[in-house]
């Protein structure tokens, strides 16, 4: 409590501090370049900032893409607070940055000077390692090496990231116990075989742990796993090990529980430390299956809070692919990295295995149903689910109580999936319009327009960025947070891109039974071609048509005659 109170007071003071920024030292391992947009985290006057800069030339873009030397920038920049969530349950960028001890966003207008500092630290080593992998190894193998060894998946992995996420197995790329166990075991085994005393090896493990934590970006999951491994070798076991790890984490990185990755990692460790003894007596294969099932069920409340959904088949996929990643990919890629680093030899033919792996992942994704969307639990329900989960873990040996608690958790999740009251939400989607009408228990769901992005800026090829559709970051997360996996009706008022542009993006995530359009919009060939791809029922609205909703109905009152599908021909 004293630590939390101290951190809270410091955070309030830091957030209130508003200093001008004229110099900036980038953290090399955070540099990302997407088209002409350069982003990184940097330090200035003892404060950390999230920094954005629009490169002026292709040479400037390439400089930051390949940068692996510590530099200090003299800049002219604007400083502002980050954006908060634009919708209920939406992503709060300001809150997220606070968990990283960042309280301002810096937008660089111009760079007047770049000076090399010659500073050498572990983050620079991480940057050089990831650049080396991206240069030496072909795609997609490079992404798997940087992801599994250094916890950094490049922009080229964005397309596959969605597939792994839909299958609920993106966590396989989160550096954690798998990597820590592999590297620490390799380190200890080789030193012990060389005849080094066991207590010396344990002491030597501390600097190795710091180096690997730095190479992984000091992620909470890696630091947690390293601490637990170190304490295990010092003779601290089970719940004592977990408790001491938790206390040390509070001192080292006090905000670790405020991040999704940190909360999941610590909760995993908690469940294992509580149930490890109960499952230890089972045969090997039964223990693995039971552990996977228990962990998946136990973390459900924490998963629903940021992601709103759960893929039941992730249990099976984690068991199968987790073994492949741990036993084959991780050691294999580490050997390939060492071979390339020491000799410059790259066996590029192995890249075909990763191409086939991604083909297989997409094929599995096409076969399996979409993730089960349960919605975001209210604070009261979330607290209830956490308490029930805790009691479930504590009472696991009692079969009748176990099943009763599992049933209680299921019922609580249904309250999230099927809200008790109706609602109308005008969704802030940036540009355009989108309104959700949701009846109680999700009996009827109606969405008016999907929004869409209209880009008026023509860019050169080097300036092009892989942008996210508005609906993907605003509308779709809100629908999922309300437990909506299917919309009964989507009404398209007219065919302008800022009202209908994200229709296909919406359909890729949410099933739509029926799309209602105006007669005039059917004169637009491009829009008609889009409708043909939807596989939804199409209703051409006429004045007087009614939609049952809220114990009443919506009625079409305009347009009276066929128009051109533009603004003045909008459905009312």
Secondary structure, DSSP 8 states (H G I E B T S, - for coil): -HHHHHHHHHHHHHHH------EEEE-GGG-EEETTEEEEEEEETTEEEEEEEE-SSHHHHHHHHH--S-EEEEEEEEEE-----SSTT---HHHHHHHTTEEEEEEEEEEEEEEE-----HHHHHHHHHHHHHHHS-TTHHHHHHHHHHS---GGGHHHHHHHHHTT-GGGGS-SHHHHHHHHHHHHHHHHHTT--HHHHHHHHHHHHHHHHHHTTS-HHHHHHHHHHHHHHTT--HHHHHHHHHHHHHHH-TTGGGSHHHHHHHHHHHHHHHHHHHHHTS-HHHHHHHHHHHHHHHTHHHHHHHH-EE-TTHHHHHHHHHHHIIIIIHHHHHHHHHHHHHH----GGGHHHHHHHHHHHHHHHHHS---EE-----HHHHHHHHHHHHHHHHTTT-HHHHHHHHHHHHHHHHHHHS-SS-EEEE---SSS--EEEE-GGGS-EEEE------------GGG------HHHHTHHHHHHHTT-SEEEEEE-----HHHHTTHHHHHTTSEEEEEEE-TGGGG-HHHHHHHHTT-SEEEE--TT-EEEETTEEEE----SS---SSGGG---
